[in-house]
Amino acid sequence: MERIAAWHVTIGTARGAAHHASGLPNQDAAAYQTGPDRAVAVAIADGHGHARHFRSAAGSALAVGVACRAATQVAVGLSEGRAEPTAAVRDELTRAIVTNWRTAVASDLAVQPYTAREQSALDLAGDSREVPYGSTLLVTAISGHWLVCAQIGDGDLLGVCPDGDVFYPVAADDLLDGCRTTSLCQPDAAALFRTGAHDLREVPLLVLLHATDGYGNAQAEEPWQPGVGRDLAELAAEHDHHWFEQQVPSWAQRCASADGSGDDVTIALLLRADAATMKQDHARRDS
């Protein structure tokens, strides 16, 4: 019988120094969900800071909830052999996320409608009702030996192998220029997702780092990913998930400070439960 790996989730989030100064809330959100047979899903989202997106904190919170549910269902389907991996993630997952997020926005508006002034501003700008809730989204799920990933907008998703090598589970987006980002609130949002489906029997995943763009923007090295990958591999070999639960929130606080990016920062680590043993086994095979 095939052994199914267990995974631990650790999340840290911090309000950016710039948001403290301007009075804006932390517009990031994060969530995770467990499913049958050790399935786990993790999602982070970054609500847009522009005045047009005045409910983006709510939009990001809605996004991570619907994304975790949808990603878990797709990942479990793959592990049970009920779907073709690439098509399921590209089509089924992205459609479910966008449809369910728009439904969640409509439900939120039913409880808290736009004021007359807000609706007038939307009409004047020609914005849809979803635009004030605009947010990026990054979601992953693992079930059995399948890792599924979907991302719209900026932020970072980094896979770390036992030897510290890194890989990128979703492709880069040429539409992102450091100033603009794609968003869940766009009419063609489903088509703007980058997706990936990876067989973990072929990819020895140790740690999966999810981070909003405030984390990457706080890093001193460029590119920062190789160094972070090596560090995470070493730390995972030396410490268990309880240690990471103590450290990750402080990492987020440091990156969100005025000495970091000053932006809201959310970090979510998906850590293989047998990380130390996995790294030792990998070292013995290479020796």
Summary of the structure (lengths in Angstrom):
residues: 287
radius of gyration: 18.9
end to end distance: 28.4
largest distance: 69.3
contacts: 1028
relative contact order: 0.19
helix: 44%
strand: 22%
